Amino acid sequence: MNLNIETPALLFSATSLILLAYTNRFLTIATIVRSLKQTYEQKENSTILLEIKNLNLRLTLIRYMQLFGVLSLFLSVFAMLLLFVNQELAGIYLFGLSLLCLLISLGISFWEISISVTALRLHLSGLITDKLDS
């Protein structure tokens, strides 16, 4: 198998955009957690506590998404360096490992989105039930 130095470079733009999206998700959820914490301190409610617990899990998943995304980018750069110094076999393996890290990151992202959708459906189900009852 032959791997050009340009091939790992293809991951740069994609990985950078993915990391930016992950960071935006993190910041949004952090803002919601802070708001819910203030609400909980004013009016202790078990539902708010469950929402905070759910958001805490999502923050943990986003941290791992970011970790594997950054690791993917790091390994791509290192693979390029190895290809630059004519260490093609090691560069190929590191590039493969960087692709695996990117897949793991995307898989965790899917998991986090699934949790988010489930939480939103539960949140909306109360609204729909209230509207149907009236």
C-alpha angles and dihedrals in degrees: 000000000000122000123190121212089242094063097072088044089065089072093060099081095038094047092046092053092047091051090050090052091048091051091050090051090049093050093047093050092045089055091050091049092052091050093047091048091056090047091049092050090054096042117016107219127167091216091059090048090053090049091051090049090051091048091048090057090049091051090052091050091049089052089055091044088055092045094054092041092054091044089053091052092046093051091048091054091046090049089053090051091051091048089049091056091046097254092135100162094050089044091053092051093047091049089051089051090050089053090050090052090050090051091050090050091051091047092053088047090056090050091051092048090050090054090048094051092047091051092049092049090052090048092051094043090070090053093048092047091050092050093048092050093054 
